Amino acid sequence: MSVLGDAQEIIKAAIRQVLPGESVKRELQGYKPPAGRLYVVSVGKAAYTMAAAAKEVLGDQIHSGIVITKYGHIKGELEGFSCFEGGHPTPDENSFLAAEKVLELTKNLTREDEVLFLLSGGASALFEKPMIPGEELLDITKQLLACGADITEINIVRKHLSCVKGGRFARWCMPAHVHSVILSDVVGGRLDSIGSGPACVDLSTRGQAMEIVKKYGIRLSAEAENALRQETPKRLENTSYCMIGDVKLLCEAAAGKCRELGYETQILTDSLSCEAKEAGSFLSAIARTHDKTGKSLAFIAGGETVVHLSGTGKGGRNQELALSAAEGLMGLHEVCIFSVGSDGTDGPTDAAGGIVDAHTACRLKAAGIDIYQTLRDNNAYYALQAADGLVVTGPTGTNVNDVAVLLIKRRERT
């Protein structure tokens, strides 16, 4: 099998290992229902899959439930659940409507009731009731994305402008208990950052939120400034949680398949957090250093890079990472670099990410495509499409950050 064929096998194996269905089922085995009513609220890119798994295990124990997920991620009707789709990476009117439905479902709960809160990546945008007009929240979110704020910074600001984030949803559900089952898309797995922490104590402060706004020069109305000055819950006595998957598991799954295919494998980090273009250049530099060892090698980096928008093209952080590595691989034999989002959707595109090898840069040059200008235009999607370098998986039903892999394949001589 070629190095590109190996890459496809590694992508499939890594994503398969972090699919949430079986993990949710394992977690809910032996679950003891409350004395009152059990409500299920499932939010995020993996929300439908997680809710379906809960339904399979708990059946009629569930009084009613709601699913909120990204457009195109609902796979059919789910008995006992109302299913909604909303905007991502920025919330839209459907996100706001869906959050209102959740608040209606969970109002006037008793101490005997329980909310099973199934949380996965993307929930920050999908589950939202803003304290300010929706249009301004969208503008603030877009400003943060455009200036390159990392996901933790974005979440800190958004939760202080929200009626449901930063522990406020759990406070709304009181006195009922809220048990969260979490699939983490946050590097380091910090609970109050996953989905902006709707059902856990918020460790960030209003002071931090204001500092981030000042750091990036974000424009705010007086109403938004007032909202940021209201502190989020710092104590909650009605919550519990368990973590069923994260980027570390994604990296370990990729590493396991690499070893199975004969690669000496090293996980460089599961906390990657830098400019996407820098990560791609770094991986191609590693390729040049180790190209002559005569060994099949795999280097893995998991996490979430950032993109500073300087153009108006189409792409995502994984595609930018891959494209930025292309020129550095020229002249190397049976070497490739791929980067994929575990959810199957990299940015506002239908691609999970990108893959490049020694021939990619030459193909792009022949097509009249300049890599550096393309990166400045944030237009990696069309460049990789022209070079047959898009990775397309379709929605996967999970979301635990991204994984980038450098493969150097060497065949044994006979």
Solvent accessible surface area in square Angstrom, and as a share of the most:
residue,aa,sasa,rsa
1,M,129,0.58
2,S,55,0.35
3,V,7,0.04
4,L,68,0.34
5,G,21,0.20
6,D,2,0.01
7,A,0,0.00
8,Q,75,0.33
9,E,56,0.25
10,I,1,0.00
11,I,4,0.02
12,K,110,0.47
13,A,16,0.12
14,A,1,0.01
15,I,14,0.07
16,R,148,0.54
17,Q,101,0.45
18,V,4,0.02
19,L,70,0.35
20,P,1,0.00
21,G,12,0.12
22,E,102,0.46
23,S,12,0.07
24,V,0,0.00
25,K,45,0.19
26,R,161,0.59
27,E,63,0.28
28,L,2,0.01
29,Q,121,0.54
30,G,72,0.69
31,Y,41,0.15
32,K,172,0.73
33,P,70,0.44
34,P,29,0.18
35,A,99,0.77
36,G,33,0.32
37,R,94,0.34
38,L,2,0.01
39,Y,8,0.03
40,V,0,0.00
41,V,0,0.00
42,S,0,0.00
43,V,0,0.00
44,G,0,0.00
45,K,17,0.07
46,A,1,0.01
47,A,0,0.00
48,Y,26,0.10
49,T,31,0.18
50,M,0,0.00
51,A,0,0.00
52,A,34,0.26
53,A,4,0.03
54,A,0,0.00
55,K,40,0.17
56,E,122,0.55
57,V,39,0.23
58,L,6,0.03
59,G,23,0.22
60,D,142,0.74
61,Q,82,0.37
62,I,15,0.08
63,H,110,0.49
64,S,27,0.17
65,G,3,0.03
66,I,9,0.04
67,V,0,0.00
68,I,0,0.00
69,T,0,0.00
70,K,26,0.11
71,Y,102,0.39
72,G,60,0.58
73,H,10,0.04
74,I,49,0.25
75,K,128,0.54
76,G,35,0.34
77,E,177,0.80
78,L,23,0.12
79,E,137,0.62
80,G,47,0.45
81,F,22,0.09
82,S,57,0.37
83,C,43,0.25
84,F,45,0.19
85,E,49,0.22
86,G,0,0.00
87,G,7,0.07
88,H,54,0.24
89,P,53,0.33
90,T,27,0.16
91,P,2,0.01
92,D,38,0.20
93,E,118,0.53
94,N,64,0.33
95,S,0,0.00
96,F,22,0.09
97,L,89,0.44
98,A,0,0.00
99,A,0,0.00
100,E,65,0.29
101,K,76,0.32
102,V,0,0.00
103,L,14,0.07
104,E,94,0.42
105,L,43,0.22
106,T,0,0.00
107,K,106,0.45
108,N,131,0.67
109,L,13,0.07
110,T,60,0.35
111,R,178,0.65
112,E,93,0.42
113,D,4,0.02
114,E,24,0.11
115,V,0,0.00
116,L,0,0.00
117,F,0,0.00
118,L,0,0.00
119,L,6,0.03
120,S,0,0.00
121,G,0,0.00
122,G,10,0.09
123,A,1,0.00
124,S,9,0.06
125,A,2,0.01
126,L,0,0.00
127,F,0,0.00
128,E,0,0.00
129,K,64,0.27
130,P,24,0.15
131,M,52,0.23
132,I,8,0.04
133,P,67,0.42
134,G,12,0.12
135,E,124,0.56
136,E,33,0.15
137,L,0,0.00
138,L,42,0.21
139,D,56,0.29
140,I,0,0.00
141,T,0,0.00
142,K,115,0.49
143,Q,22,0.10
144,L,0,0.00
145,L,59,0.29
146,A,44,0.34
147,C,39,0.23
148,G,9,0.08
149,A,6,0.05
150,D,50,0.26
151,I,51,0.26
152,T,45,0.26
153,E,25,0.11
154,I,5,0.02
155,N,3,0.01
156,I,14,0.07
157,V,0,0.00
158,R,10,0.04
159,K,2,0.01
160,H,0,0.00
161,L,0,0.00
162,S,0,0.00
163,C,50,0.30
164,V,0,0.00
165,K,1,0.00
166,G,0,0.00
167,G,0,0.00
168,R,16,0.06
169,F,0,0.00
170,A,0,0.00
171,R,119,0.43
172,W,115,0.40
173,C,0,0.00
174,M,95,0.43
175,P,53,0.33
176,A,0,0.00
177,H,61,0.27
178,V,0,0.00
179,H,31,0.14
180,S,5,0.03
181,V,0,0.00
182,I,8,0.04
183,L,2,0.01
184,S,0,0.00
185,D,22,0.11
186,V,6,0.03
187,V,37,0.22
188,G,72,0.69
189,G,18,0.18
190,R,92,0.34
191,L,43,0.22
192,D,3,0.01
193,S,3,0.02
194,I,0,0.00
195,G,4,0.04
196,S,0,0.00
197,G,1,0.01
198,P,1,0.00
199,A,10,0.07
200,C,25,0.15
201,V,47,0.27
202,D,0,0.00
203,L,118,0.58
204,S,0,0.00
205,T,52,0.30
206,R,118,0.43
207,G,39,0.38
208,Q,82,0.36
209,A,0,0.00
210,M,58,0.26
211,E,111,0.50
212,I,15,0.07
213,V,13,0.08
214,K,158,0.67
215,K,133,0.56
216,Y,56,0.21
217,G,56,0.54
218,I,14,0.07
219,R,158,0.58
220,L,37,0.18
221,S,44,0.29
222,A,83,0.65
223,E,90,0.40
224,A,0,0.00
225,E,60,0.27
226,N,86,0.44
227,A,3,0.03
228,L,0,0.00
229,R,127,0.46
230,Q,80,0.35
231,E,60,0.27
232,T,4,0.02
233,P,9,0.06
234,K,90,0.38
235,R,187,0.68
236,L,22,0.11
237,E,132,0.59
238,N,10,0.05
239,T,42,0.24
240,S,42,0.27
241,Y,120,0.46
242,C,26,0.16
243,M,71,0.32
244,I,27,0.14
245,G,6,0.06
246,D,45,0.23
247,V,7,0.04
248,K,112,0.48
249,L,53,0.26
250,L,1,0.00
251,C,1,0.01
252,E,81,0.36
253,A,16,0.13
254,A,0,0.00
255,A,0,0.00
256,G,36,0.35
257,K,36,0.15
258,C,0,0.00
259,R,133,0.49
260,E,125,0.56
261,L,52,0.26
262,G,52,0.50
263,Y,6,0.02
264,E,98,0.44
265,T,25,0.15
266,Q,98,0.43
267,I,61,0.31
268,L,60,0.30
269,T,44,0.25
270,D,44,0.23
271,S,60,0.39
272,L,32,0.16
273,S,71,0.46
274,C,40,0.24
275,E,29,0.13
276,A,1,0.00
277,K,61,0.26
278,E,106,0.47
279,A,5,0.04
280,G,0,0.00
281,S,58,0.37
282,F,122,0.51
283,L,4,0.02
284,S,4,0.03
285,A,36,0.28
286,I,22,0.11
287,A,0,0.00
288,R,126,0.46
289,T,103,0.60
290,H,58,0.26
291,D,9,0.05
292,K,180,0.76
293,T,64,0.37
294,G,55,0.53
295,K,104,0.44
296,S,21,0.13
297,L,16,0.08
298,A,0,0.00
299,F,16,0.07
300,I,0,0.00
301,A,5,0.04
302,G,0,0.00
303,G,2,0.02
304,E,27,0.12
305,T,8,0.05
306,V,31,0.18
307,V,28,0.16
308,H,85,0.38
309,L,98,0.49
310,S,87,0.56
311,G,22,0.21
312,T,145,0.84
313,G,36,0.34
314,K,63,0.27
315,G,13,0.13
316,G,10,0.09
317,R,71,0.26
318,N,4,0.02
319,Q,0,0.00
320,E,4,0.02
321,L,4,0.02
322,A,0,0.00
323,L,0,0.00
324,S,17,0.11
325,A,0,0.00
326,A,0,0.00
327,E,77,0.35
328,G,16,0.16
329,L,0,0.00
330,M,90,0.40
331,G,80,0.77
332,L,26,0.13
333,H,129,0.57
334,E,33,0.15
335,V,1,0.01
336,C,0,0.00
337,I,0,0.00
338,F,1,0.00
339,S,1,0.01
340,V,1,0.01
341,G,3,0.02
342,S,1,0.01
343,D,6,0.03
344,G,0,0.00
345,T,22,0.13
346,D,3,0.02
347,G,30,0.28
348,P,104,0.66
349,T,14,0.08
350,D,85,0.44
351,A,0,0.00
352,A,0,0.00
353,G,0,0.00
354,G,0,0.00
355,I,14,0.07
356,V,2,0.01
357,D,12,0.06
358,A,12,0.10
359,H,110,0.49
360,T,3,0.02
361,A,8,0.06
362,C,70,0.42
363,R,105,0.38
364,L,1,0.00
365,K,168,0.71
366,A,95,0.73
367,A,62,0.48
368,G,70,0.67
369,I,44,0.22
370,D,81,0.42
371,I,16,0.08
372,Y,127,0.48
373,Q,77,0.34
374,T,14,0.08
375,L,10,0.05
376,R,128,0.47
377,D,55,0.28
378,N,9,0.05
379,N,44,0.23
380,A,0,0.00
381,Y,14,0.05
382,Y,106,0.40
383,A,2,0.01
384,L,0,0.00
385,Q,97,0.43
386,A,61,0.47
387,A,2,0.02
388,D,130,0.67
389,G,3,0.02
390,L,36,0.18
391,V,4,0.02
392,V,94,0.54
393,T,59,0.35
394,G,23,0.22
395,P,69,0.44
396,T,22,0.13
397,G,5,0.05
398,T,1,0.00
399,N,11,0.05
400,V,0,0.00
401,N,3,0.01
402,D,10,0.05
403,V,2,0.01
404,A,2,0.02
405,V,0,0.00
406,L,0,0.00
407,L,0,0.00
408,I,0,0.00
409,K,27,0.11
410,R,52,0.19
411,R,136,0.50
412,E,165,0.74
413,R,237,0.86
414,T,182,1.06
